[in-house]
Amino acid sequence: MKHIIDERSEHRDHALHGHDRASEETKGLIPFINSWLLILVSAGLILAVFLFSSCAGLKTESWAEKSRVYEADDEEPVDGVYEGAALGYRGIIRVRVGYENGAITDITVIESREDRAVGGAAMEELIDRVLLDNSTDVDAISGATETSKGFLAAVENAIMDL
């Protein structure tokens, strides 16, 4: 009977020691995995900060700074047809502006990547407002703010060419 108990005890000791060896190997692997996870998480955070800061930089730049081509002169405007461009929601907006006797007489969009349903409709409404007020100092169209700002800046840039 003693022989059976010793054999079981020996088998149990062998199983425990074998488990201890596997545990020691795993313990060496855990810091390695943890260090790689730390490196990957750190790299992800750095990438996220970089992307968000570069996007934030684009958004904080005012539309006027992106759209202005040059400043207006103090000279008296001359009648004629002038072109201007500025950055809208989907890209460059180019307009042709007719000017006569101190008034804006016509505005035509000659290039735009704005969608017709929202951006196109907004520009049509803005043409009416600018012609009515003889000024680009009009409210932007709700739902098409960036298009509105780009369009109005393009008209202003054309007028500055007078």
C-alpha positions as CSV (number, residue, x, y, z in Angstrom):
1,M,0.0,0.0,0.0
2,K,2.9,2.3,0.8
3,H,4.3,1.6,-2.6
4,I,1.0,2.8,-4.3
5,I,0.9,6.0,-2.2
6,D,4.5,6.8,-3.0
7,E,3.8,6.3,-6.7
8,R,0.8,8.6,-6.6
9,S,2.8,11.2,-4.7
10,E,5.7,10.9,-7.2
11,H,3.2,11.3,-10.1
12,R,1.6,14.3,-8.4
13,D,5.0,15.9,-7.8
14,H,6.0,15.4,-11.4
15,A,2.7,17.0,-12.6
16,L,3.2,19.9,-10.3
17,H,6.8,20.5,-11.3
18,G,5.9,20.2,-15.0
19,H,3.1,22.8,-14.5
20,D,5.6,25.0,-12.7
21,R,8.0,24.8,-15.7
22,A,5.1,25.8,-18.1
23,S,4.1,28.6,-15.8
24,E,7.7,29.9,-15.7
25,E,7.9,29.9,-19.5
26,T,4.5,31.7,-19.7
27,K,5.7,34.3,-17.1
28,G,8.6,35.1,-19.4
29,L,6.2,35.5,-22.4
30,I,3.8,37.8,-20.6
31,P,6.2,40.8,-20.2
32,F,7.1,40.4,-23.9
33,I,3.4,40.5,-24.9
34,N,2.7,43.4,-22.6
35,S,5.6,45.4,-24.0
36,W,4.3,44.8,-27.6
37,L,0.8,45.8,-26.6
38,L,2.2,48.9,-24.9
39,I,4.1,49.8,-28.1
40,L,1.0,49.2,-30.3
41,V,-1.3,51.3,-28.1
42,S,1.3,54.1,-27.9
43,A,1.7,54.1,-31.6
44,G,-2.1,54.2,-32.1
45,L,-2.4,57.1,-29.7
46,I,0.4,59.1,-31.4
47,L,-1.2,58.4,-34.8
48,A,-4.7,59.5,-33.5
49,V,-3.2,62.7,-32.0
50,F,-1.4,63.5,-35.2
51,L,-4.5,62.9,-37.4
52,F,-6.8,64.9,-35.1
53,S,-4.4,67.8,-34.8
54,S,-3.9,68.0,-38.5
55,C,-7.7,67.9,-39.1
56,A,-8.2,70.4,-36.4
57,G,-5.7,72.7,-38.1
58,L,-7.7,72.6,-41.3
59,K,-10.9,73.3,-39.6
60,T,-9.6,76.2,-37.5
61,E,-8.4,78.0,-40.6
62,S,-11.1,80.5,-41.5
63,W,-12.9,80.2,-44.8
64,A,-11.8,83.8,-45.6
65,E,-8.2,82.9,-45.1
66,K,-8.5,80.0,-47.5
67,S,-10.7,81.9,-50.0
68,R,-9.0,85.3,-50.2
69,V,-6.8,85.8,-53.2
70,Y,-5.8,89.4,-52.6
71,E,-7.0,92.5,-50.9
72,A,-9.1,95.2,-52.6
73,D,-7.5,98.4,-53.8
74,D,-8.9,101.8,-52.9
75,E,-9.4,102.7,-56.5
76,E,-12.8,103.5,-58.0
77,P,-14.4,100.4,-59.6
78,V,-14.5,100.1,-63.4
79,D,-17.5,98.7,-65.2
80,G,-17.0,95.3,-66.7
81,V,-17.1,91.5,-66.2
82,Y,-14.8,90.0,-63.7
83,E,-14.0,86.5,-62.4
84,G,-13.3,85.3,-58.9
85,A,-12.7,82.0,-57.2
86,A,-12.8,80.6,-53.7
87,L,-12.9,77.3,-51.8
88,G,-16.4,75.9,-51.3
89,Y,-17.5,72.7,-49.5
90,R,-16.5,70.3,-52.3
91,G,-13.8,72.4,-54.0
92,I,-13.2,75.6,-56.0
93,I,-16.1,77.7,-56.9
94,R,-15.5,80.1,-59.9
95,V,-17.9,82.9,-60.7
96,R,-18.2,85.6,-63.3
97,V,-19.6,88.9,-62.0
98,G,-21.0,91.7,-64.1
99,Y,-20.5,95.2,-62.7
100,E,-22.0,98.4,-64.1
101,N,-22.5,101.9,-62.7
102,G,-21.5,100.9,-59.2
103,A,-23.8,97.9,-59.0
104,I,-23.5,94.1,-59.4
105,T,-25.6,93.3,-62.4
106,D,-25.0,89.6,-63.0
107,I,-23.4,86.6,-61.3
108,T,-22.8,83.3,-63.1
109,V,-21.2,80.2,-61.6
110,I,-18.7,79.0,-64.2
111,E,-17.2,76.2,-62.2
112,S,-18.3,74.3,-59.1
113,R,-18.2,70.8,-57.7
114,E,-21.0,71.5,-55.3
115,D,-23.9,69.1,-55.5
116,R,-26.9,70.5,-57.4
117,A,-29.6,69.7,-54.8
118,V,-28.0,71.5,-51.9
119,G,-25.0,73.5,-53.0
120,G,-26.4,74.5,-56.4
121,A,-29.7,75.6,-54.9
122,A,-27.9,77.6,-52.2
123,M,-25.8,79.4,-54.9
124,E,-28.9,80.3,-56.9
125,E,-30.5,81.7,-53.8
126,L,-27.3,83.7,-53.0
127,I,-27.2,85.1,-56.5
128,D,-30.7,86.6,-55.9
129,R,-29.8,87.9,-52.5
130,V,-26.5,89.5,-53.7
131,L,-28.1,91.1,-56.7
132,L,-31.0,92.4,-54.6
133,D,-28.7,93.9,-51.8
134,N,-25.8,94.8,-54.2
135,S,-23.6,93.3,-51.5
136,T,-22.0,90.1,-50.4
137,D,-23.0,90.9,-46.8
138,V,-25.9,88.4,-46.8
139,D,-26.6,85.4,-44.6
140,A,-25.4,82.0,-45.5
141,I,-27.9,79.4,-46.6
142,S,-28.7,77.0,-43.7
143,G,-27.4,73.5,-44.6
144,A,-25.0,74.8,-47.1
145,T,-22.8,77.1,-45.0
146,E,-19.4,76.2,-46.5
147,T,-20.8,76.5,-50.0
148,S,-22.3,79.8,-49.1
149,K,-19.1,81.2,-47.7
150,G,-17.1,79.9,-50.7
151,F,-19.6,81.4,-53.2
152,L,-19.7,84.8,-51.4
153,A,-15.9,84.9,-51.2
154,A,-15.6,84.1,-54.9
155,V,-17.9,87.0,-55.7
156,E,-15.9,89.3,-53.4
157,N,-12.7,88.1,-55.1
158,A,-14.2,89.0,-58.5
159,I,-15.2,92.4,-57.2
160,M,-11.7,93.0,-55.8
161,D,-10.5,92.7,-59.3
162,L,-12.4,95.9,-60.3
